[in-house]
């Protein structure tokens, strides 16, 4: 079985456990394919959710520090709140299972000049520009 098929199987198994994840994954894939901005709420552990706006470039599986496979989104954040010290716009990585209230906006974007679709981090990509 190829890595892509295994990656999709893993996502499907995770989605069975988390119906919100299924909807999130499909919305993100759609936004990436249409190059549409998204708005969503993001909640880190022990924090209140805050609003983010940005340009989704890649949805992929990667391994956490604990060795667990998780679904991530690479996004050029252009608005909303951020806990990072750098100013927006800037690249951010989000755990998809911490995202909620995802809305695809009417605003289209151009691929960021610093985006590398051939990055090794996307070897298990679900969707990418």
PyMOL commands that set and color helices and strands:
alter all, ss='L'
color gray80, all
select helices_A, chain A and resi 3-17+19-34+96-98+120-122
alter helices_A, ss='H'
color red, helices_A
select strands_A, chain A and resi 36-42+50-63+69-80+90-95+99-108+125-128
alter strands_A, ss='S'
color yellow, strands_A
deselect
rebuild
show_as cartoon
